[in-house]
Amino acid sequence: MKRATLARGDRTPLDVRPDVLICGASFAGLAVARELAGSGADVLIVDRYEIGERATSACAAPTPWLHAMGVERAIRQEIPCMAFHTPHGSARFRLPWSWSSFDYRELCQALFEQTDARFEIAKVQRREGRRVITDRGDLTAPYIVDALGWRRVLAKHYQPPEAPLSRGLEVHPHGGSTDLDVWIDRSLVRSGYAWSVPADGEQRIGVGSYEPRHHVKDATIEIAERLDREPVRYQGNWFPHKLRPATEDGIFFAGDSAGHCLPLSGEGIRPAFYFGIAAAREIRAALAGEQTAGAALKRYSAFSRRHAPVFALALGLQRVIPRLPPKVLTRALKLMGRKRPCTASFGWYLTVADPKFANAKRTPTAGRLMGESCRPSSSIAAPDSMR
């Protein structure tokens, strides 16, 4: 295991001026760098940790997205079904697509291998104008991306519990199952949910609370014990549940730093890929002289804002569902678990950030992003493994 940060003697000053500076080497930052590959730009990624060193999520995403990003080698287990549980019953959903749990280090390395970017370990501390202050000196670039996560380091102060953040904690015991299980149980968490994600001999069991003031450690231990699993190997993090401006003071924000995490489900990996790609395409067009840097910022900001209605809908459901009488919620889940409503609802859900976008082409005129709409398509084809 490599050190989280470079030892003091190894912190040589960084004296570089890249074309694109990407702060953050997780899902969003690596998606930006991947999309910029072959552009001819000098791209530098900086992060406090080595690439793939520190996972902070359950590491599961829709399988079609992992294939679209070329990281299928990181998949540990494909999960075609979800099961929702309340104190009054359960409902099992066979999805029109599958989830897959994955190995975080392997996925990040697979993404980085598809880039032609440089990487340096450096802790990003703040921004002063166009200068990014790190523990290895000041950095600047014509294009700067904040993909550092919920702290939104390169913008204004953003801290819980005042910030619109949820909190999550999970444990990683040995074990196995076939479904992605979700518990909506107020005895565990008053406003939120618990989960169990199988990962080929490991279970990622956790609890998320929409209310950042509520602690979740006791609930995490309880759900692990209900499943007869030992609460070991903890990891946790905050995650946003409200969309934030995708640009500010000439900086591009992608992933959790822009609130690109779907409310209700707390799904952030797929949106990080999706919006990271969108930001990179606008930067790439500007680098190619197809538009100005200012136009790239405006277009990316508008792209993110066009998704606001979907995020607002999910946030509304996040507020309503915990207030539903448990018996009503149980009946609703059982109805949703039937084939037609399940296919329709989860088919639509995937199109909120469609995996087809990863391979969409850019038209040379006005830099329009093909496939940029968040409107649902009429149908979603199931992956071959589910047919």
C-alpha positions in Angstrom: 0.0 0.0 0.0 1.4 3.4 -1.0 1.4 6.3 1.4 -1.8 8.5 1.3 0.4 11.5 0.7 4.1 11.8 -0.2 6.6 11.8 2.6 7.9 15.3 3.5 11.2 14.6 1.9 9.5 13.6 -1.4 7.4 16.7 -1.7 9.4 18.3 -4.4 7.8 21.5 -5.8 5.7 21.1 -8.9 6.8 23.6 -11.5 4.4 22.9 -14.4 1.8 24.8 -16.4 -0.4 22.3 -18.1 -3.2 23.1 -20.6 -5.7 21.4 -18.4 -5.4 20.9 -14.6 -7.7 18.2 -13.2 -8.0 18.3 -9.4 -9.2 14.9 -8.2 -8.4 11.4 -9.5 -11.6 9.5 -8.9 -14.6 8.9 -11.1 -15.2 12.4 -12.4 -11.6 13.5 -12.7 -10.6 10.3 -14.5 -13.6 10.6 -16.8 -12.5 14.1 -17.8 -9.0 12.9 -18.5 -10.2 9.9 -20.5 -12.3 12.1 -22.7 -9.4 14.5 -23.4 -7.1 11.7 -24.6 -5.8 12.3 -28.0 -6.6 16.0 -27.9 -3.0 17.0 -27.9 -3.4 18.9 -24.7 -1.0 18.6 -21.8 -3.3 17.3 -19.1 -2.2 17.0 -15.4 -4.2 15.2 -12.7 -3.4 15.9 -9.1 -4.8 14.1 -6.0 -3.8 13.7 -2.4 -3.9 9.9 -2.9 -2.4 7.5 -5.4 -4.8 6.6 -8.2 -7.3 4.0 -6.9 -6.0 4.1 -3.3 -9.0 5.3 -1.3 -12.5 4.2 -2.1 -15.4 6.1 -0.4 -18.4 4.4 -2.0 -20.1 1.0 -2.3 -18.5 0.8 -5.7 -21.5 -0.4 -7.8 -22.8 1.1 -11.0 -25.0 0.1 -13.9 -23.2 -2.5 -15.9 -23.8 -0.8 -19.3 -21.9 2.2 -18.0 -18.9 0.1 -17.0 -18.8 -1.4 -20.5 -19.2 2.0 -22.1 -16.2 3.3 -20.1 -14.1 0.3 -21.0 -13.6 -0.8 -17.4 -15.3 -4.2 -17.4 -12.2 -5.9 -16.1 -12.9 -4.3 -12.7 -16.3 -6.0 -12.3 -16.4 -8.3 -9.3 -20.1 -9.4 -9.6 -23.0 -8.6 -11.9 -26.3 -8.1 -10.0 -29.4 -8.4 -12.2 -32.0 -8.0 -9.3 -32.8 -5.6 -6.5 -34.8 -6.4 -3.4 -36.5 -3.7 -1.3 -37.4 -4.5 2.3 -39.7 -2.7 4.8 -40.9 -3.9 8.2 -44.0 -5.1 6.4 -42.6 -7.1 3.5 -40.3 -7.3 0.6 -40.4 -6.9 -3.2 -37.9 -8.2 -5.6 -37.2 -6.4 -8.9 -35.7 -8.0 -12.0 -34.2 -4.9 -13.7 -34.1 -4.2 -17.5 -30.4 -3.8 -17.0 -28.0 -4.9 -14.3 -25.8 -3.4 -11.6 -22.2 -4.5 -11.1 -20.0 -4.2 -8.1 -16.4 -3.5 -8.9 -12.9 -3.2 -7.5 -12.2 0.5 -7.0 -8.4 0.4 -7.6 -8.8 -1.7 -10.7 -11.5 0.5 -12.2 -9.4 3.7 -11.5 -6.3 2.2 -13.1 -8.4 1.0 -16.1 -9.6 4.6 -16.6 -6.2 6.1 -16.2 -4.7 3.7 -18.7 -7.1 5.2 -21.3 -5.8 8.7 -20.7 -2.6 10.4 -21.9 -2.5 12.6 -18.8 0.2 12.9 -16.2 -0.4 12.3 -12.6 1.1 13.8 -9.4 0.4 13.3 -5.8 -0.4 16.7 -4.3 -2.9 17.9 -1.7 -5.1 20.7 -3.1 -5.8 23.2 -0.4 -7.7 26.1 -1.9 -7.8 28.5 -4.8 -6.6 32.1 -5.0 -7.8 33.6 -8.3 -6.5 31.4 -11.0 -3.9 29.8 -8.7 -4.6 26.4 -7.2 -2.7 26.2 -3.9 -1.3 22.7 -3.1 1.2 21.3 -0.6 3.7 21.1 -3.5 3.3 24.7 -4.7 0.9 26.7 -6.8 -0.5 25.4 -10.0 -2.5 27.1 -12.8 -3.8 26.3 -16.2 -6.1 27.8 -18.9 -8.7 25.1 -18.0 -9.1 23.9 -14.4 -11.5 21.2 -13.2 -12.6 20.6 -9.6 -13.4 16.9 -9.3 -12.3 16.7 -5.6 -15.7 15.7 -4.2 -18.4 17.2 -2.0 -16.0 19.8 -0.3 -16.0 21.9 -3.5 -12.4 22.9 -2.6 -11.9 25.4 -5.4 -15.0 27.4 -4.5 -16.7 28.9 -1.5 -16.8 27.1 1.9 -19.1 24.1 1.8 -19.4 22.1 5.0 -22.0 19.9 6.7 -24.4 20.0 8.5 -25.5 23.3 6.8 -24.6 22.1 3.3 -27.2 19.9 1.5 -25.4 16.6 2.1 -26.3 13.1 3.1 -23.9 10.9 5.1 -23.1 7.3 4.6 -21.1 4.6 6.3 -20.5 1.0 5.4 -18.6 -2.1 6.4 -17.0 -4.8 4.2 -17.3 -8.3 5.8 -16.8 -11.5 3.9 -20.0 -13.0 2.6 -22.2 -13.3 -0.4 -25.6 -12.8 -1.9 -27.2 -12.4 -5.3 -29.3 -9.2 -5.1 -28.6 -5.6 -4.3 -30.7 -5.3 -1.2 -32.2 -2.0 0.1 -33.9 -1.5 3.5 -36.3 1.4 4.1 -36.8 1.0 7.8 -37.2 3.9 10.3 -36.0 1.7 13.1 -32.6 1.7 11.4 -32.5 5.2 9.9 -35.3 7.8 10.2 -34.7 9.4 6.9 -32.6 7.3 4.5 -32.0 3.6 3.7 -29.6 0.7 4.3 -28.0 -1.4 1.6 -26.1 -4.6 0.9 -24.1 -4.9 -2.3 -22.5 -8.3 -3.1 -19.0 -8.3 -4.5 -17.9 -11.8 -5.1 -17.2 -13.0 -1.6 -17.5 -9.6 0.0 -20.6 -7.8 1.2 -20.7 -4.0 1.2 -23.2 -3.2 3.9 -24.1 0.3 4.9 -26.5 3.0 5.9 -27.2 6.4 4.4 -29.0 9.2 6.0 -30.5 12.2 4.2 -30.2 14.2 7.4 -26.5 15.1 7.9 -27.0 15.6 11.7 -28.0 11.9 12.2 -25.2 9.5 13.0 -25.3 6.2 11.2 -22.6 4.0 12.9 -25.0 2.2 15.2 -27.4 1.6 12.4 -24.6 0.2 10.2 -23.6 -2.2 12.9 -27.2 -3.2 13.4 -27.9 -4.0 9.8 -24.6 -6.0 9.6 -25.7 -8.0 12.6 -29.1 -8.6 11.2 -27.4 -10.2 8.2 -25.1 -12.2 10.5 -22.1 -10.4 9.2 -19.2 -8.9 11.2 -19.0 -5.1 11.0 -15.4 -4.8 9.9 -13.4 -2.6 7.4 -15.3 0.6 7.8 -15.5 3.4 5.2 -17.7 6.4 5.0 -18.3 9.7 3.3 -20.7 12.6 2.8 -22.5 12.8 -0.5 -24.5 15.7 -2.0 -28.2 15.6 -2.6 -28.7 18.9 -4.4 -27.4 20.1 -7.7 -24.9 23.0 -7.5 -23.5 25.4 -10.2 -21.2 23.4 -12.5 -19.0 26.4 -13.1 -17.8 29.3 -10.9 -15.1 31.9 -11.5 -13.9 30.2 -14.6 -13.6 26.7 -12.9 -15.4 23.5 -14.2 -16.9 21.4 -11.4 -17.8 17.8 -12.0 -19.1 14.9 -9.9 -19.9 15.5 -6.2 -18.3 19.0 -6.3 -21.2 20.1 -8.5 -23.8 18.0 -6.7 -23.8 15.5 -9.5 -25.2 12.8 -7.2 -28.8 11.7 -7.7 -31.0 12.4 -4.7 -33.0 9.6 -3.2 -30.7 6.8 -4.5 -27.5 8.6 -3.7 -26.0 7.3 -6.9 -23.0 9.3 -7.8 -20.6 7.2 -9.9 -22.7 7.2 -13.1 -23.4 11.0 -12.9 -19.7 11.6 -12.3 -18.8 9.7 -15.5 -21.6 11.5 -17.4 -20.9 15.1 -16.4 -17.1 14.5 -16.5 -17.4 13.5 -20.1 -19.6 16.5 -20.8 -17.1 18.9 -19.3 -14.2 17.4 -21.2 -16.0 17.7 -24.5 -16.5 21.4 -24.0 -12.9 21.8 -23.0 -11.8 19.8 -25.9 -13.8 21.9 -28.3 -12.2 25.0 -26.9 -8.7 23.6 -27.2 -9.4 22.8 -30.8 -10.5 26.4 -31.5 -14.1 25.5 -32.1 -15.3 27.8 -29.3 -13.8 30.1 -26.7 -13.0 29.1 -23.1 -15.9 31.3 -22.0 -18.3 29.5 -24.3 -17.1 26.2 -23.0 -17.9 27.2 -19.5 -21.4 28.5 -20.5 -22.3 25.5 -22.5 -21.2 23.1 -19.7 -23.1 25.1 -17.1 -26.2 25.0 -19.3 -25.8 21.3 -19.9 -25.8 20.7 -16.1 -28.7 23.0 -15.5 -30.9 21.2 -18.0 -30.8 18.2 -15.7 -32.2 20.2 -12.8 -35.8 19.0 -13.2 -34.8 15.4 -12.9 -32.7 16.2 -9.8 -35.5 18.2 -8.3 -37.9 15.3 -8.9 -35.6 12.9 -7.2 -35.1 15.3 -4.3 -38.9 15.6 -3.9 -39.2 11.8 -3.7 -36.3 11.8 -1.2 -38.4 14.0 1.0 -41.7 12.3 0.5 -40.8 8.6 0.7 -39.6 8.6 4.3 -42.9 10.2 5.3 -45.1 7.5 3.7 -46.8 5.1 6.1 -44.7 1.9 5.9 -47.6 -0.3 4.8 -48.4 2.1 2.0 -44.8 2.1 0.9 -44.7 -1.7 1.0 -47.7 -2.0 -1.3 -46.3 0.6 -3.6 -43.0 -1.3 -3.8 -44.7 -4.6 -4.6 -46.6 -2.9 -7.4 -43.5 -1.3 -8.8 -41.8 -4.7 -8.7 -44.1 -6.1 -11.4 -42.5 -6.5 -14.8 -44.1 -3.5 -16.7 -43.7 -0.8 -14.1 -40.2 -2.1 -13.2 -39.1 -2.0 -16.8 -40.6 1.4 -17.4 -39.3 3.1 -14.2 -35.8 1.6 -14.3 -35.5 2.0 -18.0 -36.3 5.7 -17.6 -33.9 5.9 -14.6 -31.0 4.7 -16.7 -31.6 7.4 -19.4 -31.2 10.2 -16.8 -27.5 9.7 -17.5 -27.6 7.3 -20.5 -24.5 5.1 -21.1 -24.9 5.8 -24.8 -23.6 9.3 -24.0 -20.1 7.9 -23.3 -19.8 7.1 -27.0 -21.8 10.0 -28.4 -20.2 12.0 -31.2 -19.7 15.7 -31.4 -20.8 17.6 -34.5 -18.2 20.2 -35.5 -20.7 23.0 -35.8 -21.2 25.0 -32.5 -19.8 22.1 -30.5 -23.2 20.5 -29.9 -23.1 17.4 -27.7 -25.1 14.6 -29.4 -27.2 12.7 -26.9 -27.1 15.5 -24.4 -30.8 15.5 -23.6 -31.9 13.9 -20.3 -35.3 13.0 -21.8 -35.9 9.3 -21.6 -35.8 7.2 -24.7 -38.7 4.8 -25.5 -36.8 1.7 -24.5 -33.6 0.4 -23.1 -32.1 -2.8 -24.4 -31.0 -5.3 -21.8 -27.4 -6.3 -21.8 -26.6 -9.7 -23.4 -26.1 -11.3 -20.1 -29.7 -10.7 -19.1 -31.4 -11.8 -22.3 
